[in-house]
């Protein structure tokens, strides 16, 4: 049985002998007419043929030898073809999903004969300096805890159930965005005894679209808590108390959940 592109496992039933079994002789070759002894693996009824060439047909036979040096007829010759490694994953892409996260995806790699089992994901600071960061079973991965405004290089390899590695995918380059800038021009205007109208300038994106604004309020500058999330750069706080001093601040959030100052 071919268990990888370089390895074949052989097994057979024990031979009987009235003198006593000494060993088995394993023969192999790339033609059934020309096979030669490969190894004498003692009395064990199994043998691993390695290293072999991917995508090649090999022929095997086994003889038994007794303690007097007599050898049995050769077993039936069996043929086995080693599989090829998987194909390189195609359609590999890397997309920023936040200032600290990159989303990776690719198409399932084609099998060379054995089922594809895992994908090895690589990352580095340059195309010439990438190293494995994780092993996954699915065709996507989100790389987290990255640095904003930093360029990364990624690639992926497939491996099958025999541990055969595909060629590496194309290496892709991607830069994490910055967080949004702080909203400017915040203005708080009392419009009733219990209402304060807030307006501010739209925040500048750091690379991803602005999704919403987080409004915070407190009775001191150092003790603010969030009171609302709004889509537009304006908000009316309806829950004030007459003759009370309030402090307000606003943060912008982009589609990746990155918060501005």
C-alpha positions in Angstrom: 0.0 0.0 0.0 1.3 3.4 -0.9 1.0 5.6 2.2 2.8 8.6 0.8 4.5 9.8 -2.4 7.8 8.3 -1.1 6.7 5.4 1.0 5.1 1.9 0.4 4.1 -0.4 3.2 4.4 -4.2 2.5 2.7 -6.9 4.6 2.4 -10.7 4.1 1.3 -13.8 5.9 3.9 -15.8 7.8 5.7 -18.7 6.0 5.8 -22.2 7.4 9.0 -24.2 7.6 9.8 -27.5 9.4 13.4 -26.5 10.1 12.9 -23.0 11.3 12.4 -19.6 9.7 15.5 -17.4 9.6 14.2 -14.3 7.7 12.3 -12.9 4.8 14.0 -11.5 1.6 12.2 -8.5 0.0 12.7 -7.8 -3.7 11.7 -4.8 -5.6 12.2 -3.0 -8.9 10.5 -0.7 -11.5 9.8 -3.7 -13.8 8.2 -7.1 -12.9 10.9 -8.8 -15.0 13.8 -7.1 -13.2 13.6 -7.1 -9.4 16.4 -7.3 -6.9 16.8 -7.9 -3.3 16.2 -4.8 -1.3 16.6 -5.8 2.3 16.4 -8.8 4.7 14.0 -7.6 7.4 14.4 -10.6 9.8 11.2 -12.5 10.6 8.9 -9.5 10.7 6.1 -9.9 8.1 6.1 -6.3 7.1 8.4 -3.8 5.5 8.5 -0.2 4.5 10.0 0.7 1.2 11.5 4.2 1.4 12.5 6.6 -0.1 10.7 6.3 -3.5 9.8 8.6 -6.3 6.4 10.1 -6.6 4.1 9.0 -9.4 6.2 5.8 -10.1 5.1 2.2 -10.3 7.1 -0.3 -8.3 7.0 -4.1 -8.2 7.6 -6.2 -5.1 8.1 -9.9 -4.1 9.0 -11.7 -1.0 10.9 -15.0 -0.3 11.3 -16.8 3.0 14.7 -18.3 4.1 15.0 -21.0 6.7 17.9 -21.5 9.2 19.7 -23.8 6.7 19.7 -21.1 4.0 17.0 -22.7 1.9 14.7 -20.1 0.2 11.1 -20.5 -0.7 9.6 -19.7 -4.1 8.9 -16.0 -4.5 5.5 -14.7 -3.6 3.2 -13.4 -6.4 4.7 -10.0 -7.5 2.5 -7.1 -6.7 2.6 -3.6 -8.3 1.9 -0.4 -6.5 2.1 3.2 -7.8 3.2 6.0 -5.5 0.9 9.0 -5.5 2.0 12.5 -6.4 1.9 15.4 -3.8 -1.2 17.6 -3.8 -1.3 20.6 -6.2 -0.6 24.0 -4.8 -3.6 25.8 -3.3 -5.0 28.3 -5.9 -6.9 31.5 -5.5 -5.0 32.5 -2.4 -6.0 36.0 -1.1 -5.3 38.1 2.0 -7.7 40.9 3.0 -7.5 43.2 6.0 -10.5 42.8 8.3 -9.3 45.2 11.0 -6.1 47.1 12.0 -4.9 43.9 13.7 -6.5 41.1 11.6 -5.9 39.6 8.2 -8.4 37.2 6.6 -6.9 34.5 4.4 -8.8 32.2 2.0 -7.9 29.8 -0.8 -9.4 27.1 -3.0 -9.2 23.5 -1.9 -6.0 21.9 -3.3 -6.3 19.0 -5.8 -5.2 15.6 -4.5 -2.3 13.9 -6.1 -3.7 10.5 -5.0 -4.1 10.7 -1.3 -6.7 12.9 0.5 -5.7 16.4 1.3 -5.7 16.7 5.1 -4.2 20.0 6.2 -3.0 23.4 5.1 0.2 25.0 6.4 -0.1 28.8 6.7 3.1 30.9 6.4 3.7 34.5 7.3 6.7 36.8 7.2 8.0 40.4 7.0 9.2 39.8 3.5 8.6 37.4 0.6 12.0 35.8 1.3 11.5 35.4 5.0 8.3 33.5 5.8 7.7 30.8 8.4 4.8 28.5 9.4 2.4 30.0 11.9 -0.4 27.5 12.0 -1.8 24.2 10.6 -5.5 24.2 9.7 -8.0 21.8 8.1 -10.2 24.4 6.5 -9.5 26.6 3.4 -9.6 29.9 5.4 -7.9 31.4 8.4 -7.9 34.8 10.2 -4.5 35.9 11.5 -5.0 38.0 14.6 -2.9 40.2 17.0 -1.0 41.9 14.2 0.4 45.4 14.2 -1.5 48.3 12.5 -0.1 49.8 9.3 2.3 46.9 8.9 3.0 44.9 5.7 2.9 41.1 5.9 3.5 38.4 3.4 1.5 35.1 3.4 1.6 31.8 1.6 -0.1 28.4 2.1 0.8 24.7 1.4 -1.4 21.7 1.3 -0.4 18.3 2.9 -2.1 15.0 2.3 -2.7 12.0 4.7 0.8 10.8 3.9 2.4 14.1 4.9 3.3 15.0 1.3 3.6 18.7 0.8 2.3 20.6 -2.2 4.2 23.3 -3.9 3.7 26.6 -2.1 0.9 28.9 -3.2 1.7 32.3 -4.7 3.0 34.7 -2.0 0.6 37.6 -1.3 1.4 41.0 0.2 -1.0 42.8 2.4 -0.8 45.8 4.8 -3.0 46.3 7.9 -4.8 49.6 8.0 -4.7 52.2 10.7 -7.5 52.9 13.1 -9.8 55.8 12.3 -8.8 59.3 13.3 -10.5 60.9 16.3 -13.7 62.8 15.5 -13.0 66.5 15.4 -15.1 69.6 16.2 -17.3 68.0 18.9 -19.9 70.6 20.0 -22.4 70.1 22.8 -25.4 72.5 22.9 -28.2 72.5 25.5 -31.5 72.5 23.7 -33.8 71.9 26.7 -33.5 71.4 30.4 -32.8 67.7 29.9 -31.4 67.5 26.4 -28.0 68.1 24.9 -27.4 68.2 21.2 -24.0 66.9 20.0 -22.4 67.4 16.6 -19.0 66.6 15.2 -17.1 66.2 12.0 -17.0 62.8 10.3 -13.9 60.9 11.3 -11.3 60.1 8.6 -10.9 56.4 7.8 -7.6 54.7 8.5 -8.3 52.3 5.6 -11.6 50.6 6.4 -15.0 52.4 6.2 -16.3 54.2 9.2 -19.2 52.1 10.6 -20.5 54.0 13.6 -19.7 56.4 16.5 -19.6 55.7 20.2 -20.9 58.5 22.4 -19.7 58.7 26.0 -20.8 61.0 28.9 -19.8 61.7 32.5 -20.0 64.3 35.2 -16.2 64.5 35.2 -13.6 64.4 32.4 -12.0 61.2 33.8 -15.2 59.2 34.4 -17.0 58.8 31.0 -19.2 55.8 30.1 -20.8 55.0 26.7 -24.4 56.0 26.3 -25.1 55.5 22.6 -23.9 54.1 19.3 -25.0 56.2 16.2 -24.4 56.0 12.5 -24.2 59.7 11.8 -22.0 62.4 13.3 -24.7 63.8 15.5 -26.7 62.8 18.6 -29.2 64.3 21.1 -28.8 63.1 24.6 -32.3 63.2 26.1 -31.5 62.1 29.6 -29.8 65.0 31.3 -30.6 66.6 34.6 -31.3 70.4 34.8 -28.5 72.6 36.0 -26.0 69.7 35.7 -22.6 69.9 34.1 -21.8 67.1 31.7 -18.7 66.0 29.8 -18.9 64.3 26.4 -16.6 62.5 24.0 -17.0 60.6 20.8 -15.0 57.7 19.3 -15.3 56.4 15.7 -15.4 52.7 14.9 -14.7 51.2 11.5 -16.1 48.0 9.9 -13.3 45.9 11.5 -14.2 47.2 15.0 -11.1 49.4 15.3 -11.7 52.4 17.6 -10.3 55.8 17.0 -8.8 57.9 19.8 
